[in-house]
Amino acid sequence: MKTTIKSFAYLLTILAFTFTVISCSDDDDNGTTPPPGGDDTELGGDVLTEDLTLDPTENYTLNGILSVEAGATLTIPAGTTITTGTGTDVYIVVQKDADIVINGEAGNPVVMEPGSTGVWGGLVIAGNGVTTNGVDAVAEVGGILYGGNDNQDDSGSINYLILKQTGAQINPESQYNGLTLYAVGEETSLSNIAVLNGQDDGVEFFGGKANLTNFYAENMEDDSVDWTEGWSGSLTNTYVLHANTNFSTAIEADGENGNPTIDNFRAVSLSGGTALQFKANSGATMSNVSLLGYSILLDRPDNAPLSGIQIDGANANPNGSYDSSTVSPSDFDWVTGRQTVSFVTNPELGGLNLTGINILDSSVDYTLNGIVSVDSGSLTIPAGTTVTTGTGTDVYMVVQKGADIFINGSESNPVVMEPGSTGVWGGLVIAGDAETTNGVDAVAEVGGIIYGGSNPDDNSGIVNYLVLKETGAQINPESQYNGLTLYAVGSGTTLQNVAVLDGQDDGVEFFGGSANLTNFYARNMEDDSVDWTEGWNGSLTNSFVKHENANFSTAIEADGENGNPTIENFVAENTSGTTGTALQFKANSGATITGITLTGYDPLIDRPDGAPLSGIQIDGADADPNGTYTSGTVTEADFSWATN
């Protein structure tokens, strides 16, 4: 770490004023005291041994370390902005027996953020609370001493503070947080704090008994809330938003269980991930918890006892469903720069044109009697959500080019969309920016949707554990809707665990693009279970197709130019009592297929336009229309989540 050393002359100056009382109510400075060192607005490199009150009318910069030493108090009034540099030697530290007083207001918070791209070290407070690391432990940050025997220790007060772009790297294993609390005691007042866009944790408690109320964390790349060393305080009224991928958790706990209290905690992920992680023997008593959009609700890598993790009065359930929090984004309207989140609670989705971040509520019984279009931004559908649709060509869900969808179902709680009465509907349509032989900004046969570009890695979001029932409304005599329609969707999109049941057209159809679909189940499609055209070059892995009814078309239909997609572990089973076509390759289409079983079909391979067999590779050889294929291993039982 970089150490700031004051000049000898300056130290003599401090000594000369050791017994001088600095007034904070001088009429000439409006109650403010300029920083030492001769620069009224540059805070970096200062060691405060006397009280200092900043002036909210000044434009402060922090390009080094500001250390508040024992016996001194740093006061920051409402409306003060501190523009920081970046790196590991830029942070504010409040040492043991020092105080910080941040007097922000809802309409005038204190803001600390870098003036350029990059991250900084945030705010660090060291106290005399109890930590499992003992008395006068040495922090990983700057050799700071912390820890004692006084959990009632008082390090001051913080109210309405926004910290942005924190998380500078200390070493490969550790980074700074937004707010770091080393053994801070419960007499310290911590409320209305927000941390945005950080590369490490939002807040981390190292022991102590600090209580934090009204905390907002958005887009932390590691943990939004983290604790260790036996923290025994409380966290009340918390909202966590993960709008970006590659984060770690909403909460990570480690070490001995100090049994902290977490009350009214809501965490929302637009991209899956882990909600809660309890390591070692850590635990907590949690109440009024909502965890929405996460793939894993509870992770215990060291088998932390579930009895030590109490949620809403019972042992934590890794397979449970938690949505009892009352905290909402509107509680944090004072946070400048946060993303706007809308919870869609109106049961009728038809006719909506969505922008921004939109999240459905699994407890609402949604209906879709028209078209819902995600024009920009994103739509998140949490596990267990059911959408009951009307029927006809004007009933479908579309994700436009440049927008995202996050369907975060789970094996025990898939997302289900199905008609409420006899008839079929238009299914889910996603438009992307990947390549298609129809060119850039092609126009789809569905609703004039624009699709196609030049980005094979385009990302349209995540679809996981989705069941689509009775799709296939007729567009015209030659074309119908599918269950899942993918227009030039890119490989950055996650598509897995999708089932389409009892549809009147295709199960899934790829119109170009590089989309990869894993774990696909199609039952009783009246046209093709899998269909592609326009040079699709992605992959289909672990698929089971079942035909129980007659008059279907094919298990696979391919058309157009050969983008050579990869089909792996594909099983199709016809038990309808009539023969039908398994694989049909039109024009010059083809694929590389490995691990395939075709049962009950005749013909196995149809090539109405003479597609070259050399372009259709099955298990390492040219396709054989008269062959026998029994190498697929996926089973219908693998999709019990879709049929229960």
Secondary structure, 3 states (H helix, E strand, C coil): CCCCCCCHHHHHHHHHCCCCCCCCCCCCCCCCCCCCCCCCCECCCCEECCCEECCCCCEEEECCEEEECCCCEEEEECCCEEEECCCCCCEEEECCCCEEEEECECCECEEEEECCCCCECCEEEECCCCCCCCCCEECCCCCCEECCCCCCCCCEEEEEEEEECECCEEECCEECCCEEEECCCCCCEEEEEEEECCCCCCEEEECCCCEEEEEEEECCCCEEEEEECCCCCEEEEEEEEECCCCCCEEEEECCCCCCCEEEEEEEEECCCCEEEEECCCCCEEEEEEEEECCCEEEECCCCCCHHHEEECCEECCCCCCCECCCCCHHHHCCCCCCCCEEEECCCECCCCEECCEEEECCCCCEEECCEEEECCCEEEEECCCEEEECCCCCCEEEECCCCEEEEECCCCCCEEEEECCCCCECCEEEECCCCCCCCCCEECCCCCCEECCCCCCCCCEEEEEEEEECECCEEECCEECCCEEEECCCCCCEEEEEEEECCCCCCEEEECCCCEEEEEEEECCCCEEEEEECCCCCEEEEEEEEECCCCCCEEEEECCCCCCCEEEEEEEEECCCCCCEEEEECCCCCEEEEEEEEECCCCCEECCCCCCHHHEEECCEECCCCCCCECCCCCHHHHHHHHC
